[in-house]
């Protein structure tokens, strides 16, 4: 099933701080997943997290577009499901009078159960981003 889901949040932080949270591997580990991300277009990186069953989920991603500090695009696929093709995650950062808006759009082709997991996962991750933005490590 083809899907496109988008989520927006406004945070009371400047765009530069938001961009750092989206591109610094230590910061990404605080709110999204541990990663070896390096902001180089064309570079493949991994992200990993507890799978909830005593193992680890590993995502294979590639940075496809990088336009600091306003947008970037990743390919995104769970290791072991490469035969299904990549999905894509776009990050947009927009300064507003009231703060900074972050929009995450996830697109691709997956089964309905996987799409439902994405629909539930991204809002949770955006909540974690808000917590991380208020944390000491991102205030450096």
C-alpha positions as CSV (number, residue, x, y, z in Angstrom):
1,X,0.0,0.0,0.0
2,X,1.4,3.4,-1.0
3,X,1.4,5.8,1.9
4,X,2.3,9.4,2.8
5,X,2.0,10.5,6.4
6,X,3.1,13.8,7.8
7,X,3.5,15.2,11.3
8,X,4.2,18.7,12.5
9,X,5.3,20.2,15.8
10,X,6.2,23.7,16.8
11,X,9.0,24.0,19.3
12,X,10.0,27.2,21.3
13,X,13.6,26.9,20.0
14,X,15.6,28.5,17.2
15,X,16.0,26.7,13.9
16,X,19.7,26.2,14.5
17,X,19.1,24.2,17.6
18,X,16.4,22.2,15.9
19,X,18.8,21.5,13.0
20,X,21.4,20.3,15.4
21,X,19.0,17.9,17.0
22,X,18.2,16.5,13.5
23,X,21.8,16.1,12.3
24,X,24.1,15.6,15.3
25,X,24.5,11.8,15.9
26,X,24.6,12.2,19.7
27,X,21.5,14.3,19.6
28,X,19.7,11.9,17.2
29,X,20.5,9.2,19.7
30,X,18.7,11.1,22.4
31,X,15.4,11.4,20.7
32,X,15.3,9.1,17.6
33,X,17.7,6.2,17.6
34,X,21.4,5.6,18.1
35,X,23.1,6.2,14.8
36,X,26.4,6.7,12.9
37,X,24.9,9.5,10.9
38,X,27.3,11.9,9.1
39,X,25.7,14.7,7.1
40,X,27.2,13.8,3.7
41,X,24.8,13.4,0.7
42,X,25.0,9.9,-0.6
43,X,26.4,8.5,2.6
44,X,24.7,5.4,4.0
45,X,24.2,5.2,7.8
46,X,22.6,3.0,10.3
47,X,20.2,3.6,13.1
48,X,19.4,1.0,15.8
49,X,17.1,0.5,18.7
50,X,15.7,-2.2,21.0
51,X,13.0,-4.2,19.1
52,X,11.0,-4.8,22.3
53,X,11.6,-8.5,22.2
54,X,15.2,-8.6,23.4
55,X,16.8,-7.9,20.1
56,X,17.8,-5.0,18.0
57,X,16.1,-3.4,15.0
58,X,18.6,-1.9,12.6
59,X,17.6,0.6,9.9
60,X,19.7,1.2,6.8
61,X,19.4,4.8,5.6
62,X,21.0,7.0,3.0
63,X,21.2,10.8,3.1
64,X,19.7,11.8,-0.3
65,X,19.3,15.5,0.1
66,X,20.8,18.0,2.6
67,X,19.9,21.7,2.7
68,X,20.9,23.1,6.1
69,X,19.1,24.4,8.0
70,X,15.7,23.9,6.3
71,X,15.4,20.3,4.9
72,X,16.9,16.9,4.3
73,X,15.7,13.6,2.9
74,X,16.7,10.1,3.9
75,X,15.9,6.7,2.5
76,X,14.8,4.4,5.3
77,X,14.5,0.6,5.4
78,X,14.5,-1.9,8.2
79,X,17.4,-4.3,7.7
80,X,16.0,-7.6,6.4
81,X,13.1,-5.9,4.5
82,X,15.2,-4.4,1.6
83,X,13.2,-6.6,-0.8
84,X,10.3,-4.3,-0.1
85,X,12.2,-1.2,-1.3
86,X,13.1,1.9,0.6
87,X,10.7,4.3,2.3
88,X,11.6,8.0,2.5
89,X,11.7,10.4,5.4
90,X,11.8,14.2,4.7
91,X,12.6,16.7,7.5
92,X,11.5,20.3,7.0
93,X,12.4,23.1,9.5
94,X,10.6,26.5,9.3
95,X,11.1,29.5,11.5
96,X,7.8,31.0,12.8
97,X,7.1,34.0,15.0
98,X,6.2,31.5,17.8
99,X,9.2,29.2,17.4
100,X,10.3,26.6,14.9
101,X,8.0,24.2,13.0
102,X,9.3,20.7,12.2
103,X,7.5,18.6,9.6
104,X,8.4,15.0,9.1
105,X,6.9,13.3,6.1
106,X,7.3,9.6,5.6
107,X,6.4,8.0,2.2
108,X,6.7,4.7,0.5
109,X,5.0,1.4,-0.1
110,X,4.4,-0.9,2.9
111,X,1.7,-3.2,4.3
112,X,-1.0,-1.5,6.4
113,X,0.4,-2.9,9.8
114,X,3.7,-1.3,9.1
115,X,2.1,2.0,8.1
116,X,0.2,2.0,11.4
117,X,3.4,1.5,13.3
118,X,4.9,4.6,11.5
119,X,1.7,6.6,12.3
120,X,2.1,5.7,16.0
121,X,5.9,6.0,16.1
122,X,6.6,9.4,14.7
123,X,4.3,11.4,17.1
124,X,6.1,9.6,20.0
125,X,9.5,10.5,18.5
126,X,8.5,14.1,18.1
127,X,7.6,14.2,21.8
128,X,11.0,12.8,22.5
129,X,12.5,15.5,20.3
130,X,10.8,18.2,22.4
131,X,12.2,16.6,25.6
132,X,15.7,16.4,24.1
133,X,15.5,20.1,22.9
134,X,15.0,21.1,26.5
135,X,17.9,18.9,27.7
136,X,21.3,20.0,28.8
137,X,23.2,18.2,25.9
138,X,21.4,20.2,23.2
139,X,22.0,23.5,25.0
140,X,25.8,23.4,24.5
